Amino acid sequence: MGVTKTQVFTDKQNRIADLAKALAHPARVAIIQHLLKEKSCVCGDLVEVLPLAQATVSQHLKELKQVGILHGEINPPRVCYCINEPVWQEAKVIFGEIFESEVQVNCCK
């Protein structure tokens, strides 16, 4: 979404969209699931468990890191990635609020 389009929405709506976009690829979901299970991981280890090239895994890690879901510790020549707990909790709360909202059962009948 262009800058001018995002300005008409609240900060919270833009944050939800950013988090949703970061989670909107199965490779990123797989990365998150792996990190939740393993606690931390280097990119090379993820390449071994995902059917993707190293450059592709790195790009997905970059997307997740950019939105804050992951953070990485640089220990040359490797970067160790893990879930950023405060942002993970933020996402859980934000998406929880949406999914816990009541739905109108007969809205289109």
N, C-alpha and C positions, 0 to 999 in steps of 0.2 A: 504494500500500500504506500502511495506517495506521501511525502511529508504533509502536504496540504490536506489530504484525506484524513490522516490520523489525528490532526488537530481538532476535528469536530467531535472526537470521542473523549471520554474521561481518561485520566491516567490509569485507572484501574482496568477499564475496558482494553486499553492498549497493552497493559501488562498481561492480561489474560490471553489476548491474541498472540503476544510474543511467546508465552509459555506453551500455548497450544501449537503454534507453528513449530517450535522446537521438538515437540513430541509427535509431530505429524508425519514421521517417517519410520517404517518398521525397523530400519537399522539403528536408529536412535533409541527406539524402545528396547531393542535387544541389548544395546550398550548399557542402558540404564538398568535393565534387569540383571545383566552380568555384574555390574558394579554394586548393585544392592546385595547380591549374593557373595561376591568376593571382597567387598569393602573398598578395594583400590586395585588399580591395574595400570600397566604401561601399554602404550599403543600397540607395540609388537605382540603382546599377549592377546589383545583384542583381535588382531589380524588372524591369529591362529584359531580363534573360536567363531569368527564371522566369515561368511563366504564372500568377502570383499577385499579389494586391493588396499594396501597400506595407505595410499593417498586418499582413497575414498573414506576409510575409517578416520583418518586425520581430519577430513573436512567435516564429518559428522560430529567429531569431538569438538571442533572449533565452534560449530553451531550451538551445541549444548553449553559450552563454556561461555559463549558470548551472551547468552540469556541468563547465565548464572547458575544453572542447574549443576554444572560440574565446576570443579576447580582443579588445577594441576600444580604439582610441585616439581619444579625443574631441578633435576639432578643429572647434569650432563653425562652422557649424551641422551638421557631418557627423560621423559615427563611422566610422572605417576598421576593418574586421574582418580578422583573420587567424587562422590555425591556431596554437594555443598548443602549441608544440613539445614541452615536457615532458609535457603531458597526452596528446598524440597518441602519443608513445612509450609512455607508460603503457598506453594502450588497446591498442596493438599487442602489447605483452608479455602483457597479461591475456587478450586474445582468442586470441593465439597459443598460450598454455598450454592453453586449453580445446580448441581445434581440433586441436592436436597430440596430444591424449590418444588412446590406443588404444581402439578400439571392440571389444566382444565380438561376433564374427561370428555365432555361432549362439545368441545369447542367448534368443530367443523360439521356437526350433524344437523 
